[in-house]
């Protein structure tokens, strides 16, 4: 059972944020346009994409909407392919 957590990344929020920004840029969607699609403020979305902003929180509902817009699976947002 404990082995299930061997791949746990305590920085999962930062990974999700980086992936949101990465997938948005891959789809060539402006931040303002995505914010309008999601019915959130551009400021909120900008904070959400910032891995260093502790005030961010992404609901599962918002992440689900993003997965549809970006044509990604939910678990794609948790894949850490970033070199820090």
Secondary structure, DSSP 8 states (H G I E B T S, - for coil): -GGGGTT--TTHHHHHHHHHHHHHHHTT--HHHHHHHHTS-HHHHHHHH-TT-TT----HHHHHHHHHHHT--GGGGG------
